[in-house]
Amino acid sequence: MHIEVSTDNTIDGSETLTNLITDLVQQELAHLDGHITRIEVHLSDPSTGTTGPEEKHCMLEARLKGHQPTVVKHAALTLEQATKGAARKMKSSLESALGKLSDRH
């Protein structure tokens, strides 16, 4: 499973952050590795410069072999929480999609 991490211009996309995010996604989706060709992780902080609670956003796009991409989003107070939430949503979505495919065969 190939994982690409990108950030908007408000987040420092350091190697440390990239490794942390990659590890979080791999841990959550490891059992689906044989089905996933690539995962794109997009991190953003749309609340920069605004008043109110700071929220970080994580969007995951997973590509299953031979299928359209699946996209999920999650927002939380930290990038780590946002990534964990998005990875859980992706796990659920992909397990559901793969379950439906196996039911057809």
C-alpha positions as CSV (number, residue, x, y, z in Angstrom):
1,M,0.0,0.0,0.0
2,H,1.5,3.3,-1.1
3,I,0.7,6.3,1.1
4,E,1.2,9.9,0.0
5,V,0.8,12.7,2.5
6,S,0.2,16.3,1.5
7,T,-0.6,19.5,3.5
8,D,-2.0,22.9,2.8
9,N,0.3,25.9,3.2
10,T,-0.7,26.4,6.9
11,I,0.8,23.1,8.0
12,D,4.5,22.2,8.1
13,G,4.7,18.9,6.2
14,S,7.8,17.8,7.9
15,E,9.3,14.3,7.6
16,T,8.3,13.7,11.3
17,L,4.7,14.6,10.6
18,T,4.6,12.6,7.4
19,N,6.0,9.5,9.2
20,L,3.5,9.8,12.0
21,I,0.5,10.2,9.7
22,T,1.7,7.3,7.5
23,D,2.1,5.0,10.5
24,L,-1.4,5.9,11.8
25,V,-3.0,5.1,8.4
26,Q,-1.0,1.9,8.0
27,Q,-1.9,0.6,11.4
28,E,-5.6,1.2,10.9
29,L,-5.8,-0.2,7.3
30,A,-3.0,-2.9,7.4
31,H,-5.5,-5.8,7.1
32,L,-6.8,-4.3,3.8
33,D,-3.3,-3.9,2.3
34,G,-3.9,-6.5,-0.4
35,H,-6.9,-4.6,-1.7
36,I,-5.5,-1.0,-1.6
37,T,-3.2,0.3,-4.3
38,R,-2.7,3.8,-3.0
39,I,-3.9,6.1,-0.2
40,E,-3.7,9.9,-0.4
41,V,-3.8,11.9,2.8
42,H,-4.6,15.6,2.6
43,L,-4.1,17.6,5.8
44,S,-5.5,21.1,6.2
45,D,-6.1,23.8,8.8
46,P,-9.0,25.9,7.5
47,S,-9.4,27.8,10.8
48,T,-6.0,29.4,10.7
49,G,-6.4,33.1,11.5
50,T,-10.0,32.8,12.7
51,T,-11.4,33.0,16.2
52,G,-13.1,30.1,17.7
53,P,-12.0,26.5,18.1
54,E,-9.1,25.5,16.0
55,E,-9.9,22.5,13.8
56,K,-7.6,20.3,11.7
57,H,-9.0,18.4,8.8
58,C,-7.9,15.1,7.3
59,M,-9.2,13.8,4.0
60,L,-8.3,10.3,2.9
61,E,-8.7,9.0,-0.6
62,A,-8.1,5.2,-1.1
63,R,-7.9,3.5,-4.4
64,L,-9.0,-0.2,-4.4
65,K,-7.7,-2.4,-7.2
66,G,-10.2,-2.0,-10.2
67,H,-12.6,0.4,-8.4
68,Q,-13.4,4.1,-8.1
69,P,-11.6,5.9,-5.3
70,T,-13.2,6.1,-1.9
71,V,-13.0,9.4,0.0
72,V,-13.6,10.2,3.7
73,K,-13.1,13.3,5.8
74,H,-12.7,13.9,9.5
75,A,-12.1,17.1,11.6
76,A,-10.7,17.2,15.1
77,L,-8.6,19.4,17.3
78,T,-5.3,17.8,16.3
79,L,-3.9,16.4,13.1
80,E,-3.4,13.1,14.8
81,Q,-7.0,12.9,16.0
82,A,-8.3,14.0,12.6
83,T,-6.2,11.3,10.8
84,K,-7.2,8.6,13.3
85,G,-10.9,9.5,12.8
86,A,-10.6,9.5,9.0
87,A,-8.7,6.2,9.0
88,R,-11.5,4.6,11.1
89,K,-14.1,5.9,8.7
90,M,-12.1,4.6,5.7
91,K,-11.7,1.2,7.3
92,S,-15.5,1.0,7.8
93,S,-16.2,2.2,4.3
94,L,-13.7,-0.2,2.6
95,E,-14.8,-3.2,4.7
96,S,-18.4,-2.4,3.7
97,A,-17.5,-2.1,0.0
98,L,-15.4,-5.2,0.0
99,G,-18.1,-7.1,1.8
100,K,-20.7,-6.1,-0.8
101,L,-18.3,-7.2,-3.6
102,S,-17.7,-10.6,-1.9
103,D,-21.5,-11.1,-1.6
104,R,-21.9,-10.7,-5.3
105,H,-19.4,-13.5,-6.1
